[in-house]
C-alpha cells in the first residue's frame, strides 16, 4: 500500500517571532504621541486661554504619556524578541533556552553576538548606552513604585514619560540593528523600513 503523501501544512516550517509586530506597535505609539502633541500645541497658540483649555491640556498631556509609554515598552519588547530569535536561529534553541534565556537584555545584546561572531557590540557605544537607558525606563514602568512629592519638586522629564522618551526608544531599535549589521552583514533589517501609515486622531 502506497504511503500517504504528507500535507504541505504538516511539513513546511517557519520561525514565529514578534519583533516586527512589537516595533510596529512602538512606532504607532510614537505617531499617536506626536498627533496628540500637535493638537496640544495648536490649542496653546490661542490668544486667550480659559479653564476649559487648561483641562484640555491636561487631557492631551495624559494621552501623550500613555502613547509614549507604549513606545517605550514595545521598543524593549521588540529588541528582546529579536535577539532571542537571532540566538535561536544562529545557535540552537536548546542552547539558548539552557544558557542564554535568563540573561538580562543588555547582556543578551553583548553575549549573543560574541558567541556567534567571536566579537561583540561595543559596550560603550551610543546604541548600547541607549539600550541601558531604555531597559531602565522600561523596568521603572513595569515594576512601578509609587512616590510622594511636593508640587515644587515635580520634574516633567523624570516624573512622566514624554514624547522625547518615545522618540529615543524607537530610535534605539534601528541603532542597535545597525551595530549588529557591522558584525553580521546577512542580518535582516528590512522589518525596520516598513512604511506604516501615520495615525491621527
N, C-alpha and C positions, 0 to 999 in steps of 0.2 A: 504493500500500500504506500503510495507516494506521500511524502511528508507535506503537511500543510504549509504553504508559504506564509511567513510571518507578516503581519501587517506593518505598514510603514511606521505608524504611531507607537508600535511596540519595539521598534528597533532604533529609530532615529533619536539621538540625544543632543541636547544643547544646554549650555550653562544658564542657570537662572540667577540673576543678580539685580539689585535695585538701585545701584549707584546713579544711573542716569535719571531714574524717576525721582530719587531724592533731590538731586541737583535741580531738576525742573521745578520741584516744589519750592526749593530755596530761592530760585530766580523769580518765581511767581510771588513769593512773599516780598521780595525786594521791589518788584514792579507795583505791588499794591501799596507798599510804604511810600514809594515815590508819587503815586497817584494821590494818596491822602495828603501828602506834603504839599502838592500843587494846590489842592483845594484849600488847605490851611493858609498858604501864603497869598492866594488870590483874595481870600476874605480879609486878610490882615492889611491889604492895601486900601481898604475903605478909609475915607477921611475921618469919619466919626464912628467909634466903636461903642457898642452898648453891652449890657449884661448878657443879652442873647448871644452876642458874638463871643464873649468870654466863655460861655457854656459850650459853644460850638468848637472853639479852640481846644478846650479840654477833651471833648469827644474825639476830635481829629487826632490829638496827641496820643490818646489811648489806642486808637486804631493803628496809628503809625508804629507804636510799640508792639502791638500784637503781631503785625505783619513782619516787623523786624525780628521778633523772637523766632518766627517760623524760619526765616533765612538763616539765623544762627544755628538752630538745632539741626535743620536739614542739610546745611553745608557740612556739618560734622558727621552726620549720618552718611552722606554721600562719600566722604573721604574714607570712612571706616568700611563701608560696603565695598568700595573699590579695592582697597589694599587687602582686604580679606579674600576677595575674588582673585586678585592678582597672585597672591601667595598660593591659593588652592590650585590655580592653573599652572603655575611655573614650578612649584614644588610638588606637593601631593596633599590631598585633602586630609589624610590621616596625620601626616607630619604637622600640617598647620593646626589641626584640632588638638594634637597632643602637646605641642611645644610653643606655639605662637599665639593661639587664640586669646589667651589670658593676658597678653601684654597690653599695656595702655596704648592709646592711639599714636602718641608721639614715638614711642619705642617701636611700634609696628612699622612706621614710615622710615625709621632708621635701620632696623634689623633686617626686615624682609628684603629690601633691595641689596643689602650687603651679602645675604645668604645666596641670592640668585646671581648677582653680578660680580661679587668679590670686592665691591666698593659701595659706599653709602652716600646718601644725600648729605650735603654739607650741614653739619649740626647747627652752625651759627648763621646760616643763610636767612635772608629775609623771609623766604617761604616757610622755613621751619619755625622761625620765631612767630610768624603769623599763625601757624598751626598751634603752637603753645598758647597763644592768646585766645584762639578760638576754643580750644579744649577747656581752658579756664573759665571762659564766659559760658560755654555750654553747661559745664558742671555746676556753675553757680545758679543756673536756671533749673536744671533737672534735680538738683539737691538743694533747692532754695531754703534759706533760713531767714525768718522774719527779723526785723530790726526796728528800733525806735529812734527817731531823730527829731531834732528841732527843725522848724521850717528854715531857719537861717543856715542850717547845716546841709540842707539838701543840695545835691550836685546832679545836674541833668545828665552829665556824661558818665556818672558812676552808678546812680540810683535807678536809672531807667535804661532800657535797651533802645537805642535810637537808630536812625536811618544810616548814620555813618558806620555803625556796627554791622548792619545788614550788608552794606557795600563791601566792607572789609571781609566779611565772612564769605560772600560769594566770590570775591577775588582770590581768596586763599585756595580755592579748589583748582582753578587753572594754573595758579602759581606753582603748586606742588606737582601737578602733572607735567609742567614744563621742566621742572628739576628732574623728575623721573625719566623724562624723554631724553635727557642728556646721557643717561646710563643705558636706556633701552629704546632704541630708535623705532622698534616694532610695536611699542605700547600704543594701544588705541586711544586716541583723544578726540575722535570725531563726535563723541557724545557731548563734548563741551561746546561745539559750534552749532548746535541745533537752533534754528530760528523760531523761538516761541513768541507768538504774538502777544504784545503787552496787554495788560489788564487795566481797565479804567472804570471807576465807579459811576 
